[in-house]
Amino acid sequence: MEKINRTERIEIRCDVFEKEVIKMKAAESNMSVSEYMLYCAMGRQLPKPMSPGELEAFKELRQFQTNFARISNFIKNYNDEGLKAEVRELLEKTKSIKILK
């Protein structure tokens, strides 16, 4: 996903209660206040907040992504056929894993 360079700024006036409600709703949606306000103003559907279990799984998947990127870079830099064979074998094993919903 490409990061958008946002350079424009908009200021709004609200009372303390409104500000706290906006901050609370943004936090419930796991978003910054800015991101939350943009979603609301643009009429976009807010993403469903993740449950604690989903959040933990997401963090674990991000760690896997990092680890696989490191492995990929290692393989590219150190042309080791034995390591490549082990990675292929592991890949085949992971294809057989069933994900429960």
N, C-alpha and C positions, 0 to 999 in steps of 0.2 A: 504494500500500500504506500503510495507516494504521499509524503508530508507536504501539506499546503503551507506556504509562507504567508502568514497573516500579518499585515503591517498596519491595517486600519484599526482605529480604536473608537468605541462608542461608550459614552457614559450615560447612566440612567440615575434617576433619583427615586429612592424608596424609603420607607420608614424602617426602623430597626426590626420590627416583626417581619415585614416582607423580606428583608435581607436574610434573616435567619431561616425563614421558610425556603427560600431559594437555595441557600447553602445546604440545608438538610435534604431537599429533594435531589440536588446534584450529588450529594454523598450517597444517597440511597441508590442512585443510578450508576455509581462508580464513575462519575464524571467530574471534571472541574466545573466551576461555576460558569466560566466562559463557554465551555463546550455544551453544557446544559442549556444555557440561554440561546445559543445558536440553534440547537436542535428544536427548541420550542418556537423560536421566531421563524424558522424556515419551514415549520409544519411537518418536520420529520418525526417518524415514530421513534419514541425513546426505546433504547435497548432494554430488554428485560434484565433486571439485576441478577447476578449469579448467586446461587446458593453457596454456603460455605464449602460444600463438597465440590461444586463446579469450579469455584475459585481455586481450590487446592489442586484439582486436576489440571486447570489451566496453567498454574505455576509450574507444575511438574512437566507438562508438555513443552512449555517455554524452555525449561532446563534441558529437555531432550533435544530440542531444536538447536540450542547452543552446543551441546555435546556432539551432535551429528555434524554441525558445521566445522567443529574442531577436527573431528575424525576425517572429514572430507579434505580439509586443508592439509592434514598430515599425509594422507594418501597421495595427494597431488605432489607434495614436496619430496616425499621419500618413496619412490617407486618400488614398493615391497610387494611382490606377488603373493607371498604367504599371507600377509595382512589382507590383501584384496580378496583372497579366497575365503578367509574367515568372515569378512564382512558380507560377502555374497551368501555364505551359509547362514549367517544370522538373519539376513534379509529374508531368505526363504522360510526360515522358522517363524519370523514375525508375521508373514503373510497368512499363516494358518491360525493365528490367534483370533478368537471370536470376541467381539465387543458386545457386552450385554447392555440393553437399554431399559 
